[in-house]
Amino acid sequence: MAKNLWKKISIKTILVFSFIIRLVLLPWTYHGDITVTYWWGKFATEFGWRGYYDWLNFGGYGRPDQPMINIIYDWSVRVIYNFFYQILWFLNVKIPAFPSKFMQWYFLNGNQVLLKVPMIIADIFLIYFVYRFVAKNFSTSKAKIAAVILALYPPLIYNSAIWGSGDSIINLFALLGIFFLYQKKYLKFVLFFLISILYKSSLIIWIPVVLTILIYQRTSLKNLNKMALFSGLLIYLVSRPFAIQNTLVWFYLTITQKILPGAMPQITANAMNFWALIFGLKPRLDELMILNVISIRNLSLLLCLILYSLVLIRLYKNYSSKNILLALVQITLITFTFMTRMHERYTFPALVPLLVLCIYDRRFYKYFILISFTHLLNVYNWWWVPKFPLLINFLKQDLSIRLISLTNLLIILKLLAKNVQK
């Protein structure tokens, strides 16, 4: 009977169920990151886009350190918020029975909640994408299992519906881009991958994997030129409304000087990684010198470069869809573990590829479960939502932070030692 019931459950039912769960949690609360993007959107609607990154004074609200599509996103949500605000205000004034408390809530929280709506929609599309991929390469039954896991998956729900981080958006577009690249659909790859990068630059770390795939495929000069021209056009169109000089020059300077360096040049920005294992989470600038020879920042980049090279060489020699996913996981975890300036959420890009790897090989389940667990502990730390006093007390212990950091370090070392198979 249970088997028959399972067969009757459709992907549509799973997606609707996923959406309802997230919709219920959506208005509950939101992280301070959402408040920052609220102000970015408000300033964009009131002062316009030109000079937004250059001469606009944000006061104490945090200067924008995300690319242009992120600001367009915040601006669009603000426009939608204002549209509904006018309707609700009309009802509030004209209809005495209208619930004024709802109007008060909408004024204080409506914009922030609306900012999270596309994030939960991205969750749903991400679940559907994984379902289609697994169904095509394995079976519908396994695809439904993967979809149900993601439907109920705490890291996915916590990041989108509760925190409001936008990680689902960038991961959805980047994974779609990699999928089309594997199929040699190069313009679709550029479109989706660039949308991810131009919304938030986090997954620029996957570019070495992209280059390895292009080299292995022996991509023709004609296709490379098409991708370059299409990339340049898309970057130009997105950047032009913001630029105050030659658009492509302005884009390069803005990305390299204001976005990629990040807002917090610290050894670790609440990431429980190799550096937290050594120094804990106490804020320290990553310009700190080791033996007066090399800064911690440069040492971290050197470590990542060496380990990236190992991963990419193995991918080239053992090219397959499975090993592309493994490379994405490894590059993500190498970056999180060994690079400075890492935030607590930056193991997120490893989670969905790691789940799909579990379908290829059951031996990946233990890594998926462990990384999911340490990811949740890391994003919970210092935010404390919801309040669990025992867990809060546990995470306030320096020993606990170092143990979780050691766990993350051991996981990436084990994954790097994993045999690569066709």
Buried (B, 14 or more C-beta within 10 A) or exposed (E): EEEEEEEEEEBEEBBEBBBEBBEEBBBEBBBEBBBBBBBBBBBBBEEEBBEBBBEBEEEEBBBBBBBBBBBBBBBBBBEBBBEEBEEBBEBBEEEEEBEEEEBEEBEEBBBBBBBBBBBBBBBBBBBBBBBBBBBEBBEBEBBBBBBBBBBEBEBBBBBBBBBBBBBBBBBBBBBBBBBBBBEEBBBBBBBBBBBBBBBBBBBBBBEBBBEBBBEEBEBEEEBEEBBEEBBEEBBEEBBBBBBEEEBBEBBEBBBEEBBEEBBBEBBBBBBBBBBBBEBBBEEBEBEEEEEEEEBBBBBBBEBBEEBBEEBBEBBBEBBBBBBBBBBBBBBBBBBBBBBBBBBBBBBBBBBBBBBBBBBBEEEBEEBBEBBBBBBBBBBBBEBEBEEEEEBEEBBEEEEBBBBBBBBBBEBBEEBBEBEBEE
